[in-house]
């Protein structure tokens, strides 16, 4: 998968998240995750787990108002453990947990980022790459390659014009 395909898929997942968030709250790990989702356009209810209460008390409080919830924890080891814990707690309280969006994001971003808080910046970075036509490779390598090719073009142009070291060009010699 190149960056353009990843970007398109990622925008689709984010659109699905925004749509589902209209009826179901999103559960994230911390405040930075919440801010990142807001930057991406998620405007519905988003709850942070780092509020000082236990997961089970949090889920019981949430279960009193909602019938389903979207679990969006980080895709590292701790985030996976927390996702399983939340899924089990939500099911025990009669709620339907949605972990499918997390799985799709994990698949698309696993090589580049590992947490929800980096998601907004990652989407911006992908957008810049796609706009610039850079589908593969690191930006720094491409910058050096472009710089080198510009220098080569400049030297060739000087040679053709004959301005290199004051020598006349071949076309002016007779």
Residue pairs with C-beta under 8 A, 6 or more apart in sequence:
1 9
2 135
2 136
3 126
3 129
3 130
3 134
3 135
3 136
4 130
4 135
6 108
6 126
7 123
7 126
7 127
7 129
7 130
9 104
9 108
10 105
10 108
10 109
10 122
10 123
10 126
11 123
13 101
13 104
13 105
13 108
14 40
14 41
14 42
14 123
16 101
17 26
17 37
17 40
17 42
17 70
17 72
17 101
18 40
18 41
18 42
18 43
18 44
20 70
20 98
20 101
21 42
21 43
21 44
21 45
21 46
21 70
22 44
23 44
23 68
24 44
24 66
24 68
24 69
24 70
24 98
25 44
25 45
25 46
25 47
25 62
25 66
25 69
25 70
26 37
26 42
26 44
26 45
26 46
26 47
26 69
26 70
26 72
27 46
27 47
27 49
27 62
27 69
27 70
27 71
27 72
27 73
27 86
28 34
28 37
28 46
28 47
28 48
28 49
28 72
28 73
28 116
29 48
29 49
29 50
29 73
29 74
29 79
29 82
29 115
29 116
30 48
30 49
30 50
30 117
31 48
31 50
32 116
32 117
33 48
33 72
33 74
33 115
33 116
33 117
34 46
34 48
35 117
36 116
36 117
36 118
36 119
36 120
36 121
37 46
37 72
37 116
37 119
37 120
38 46
39 120
40 119
40 120
40 123
47 58
47 62
49 55
49 58
49 82
51 58
53 61
55 82
55 85
55 86
55 89
56 89
59 86
59 89
59 90
59 92
59 93
59 95
60 93
62 69
62 90
62 93
62 95
63 90
63 93
63 94
63 95
66 95
67 94
67 95
67 96
68 95
68 96
68 97
68 98
69 90
69 95
69 96
69 97
69 98
70 97
70 98
70 101
70 102
71 83
71 86
71 87
71 90
71 97
71 98
71 99
71 102
72 101
72 102
72 105
72 116
73 79
73 80
73 82
73 83
73 86
73 102
73 116
74 114
74 115
74 116
75 102
75 105
75 106
75 109
75 110
75 114
75 115
76 114
76 115
79 115
83 99
83 102
86 97
87 97
87 99
90 96
90 97
91 97
105 116
105 119
109 119
109 122
112 122
113 119
113 122
129 135
129 139
134 142
155 164
158 164
159 169
160 169
161 169
162 168
162 169
162 170
162 171
162 172
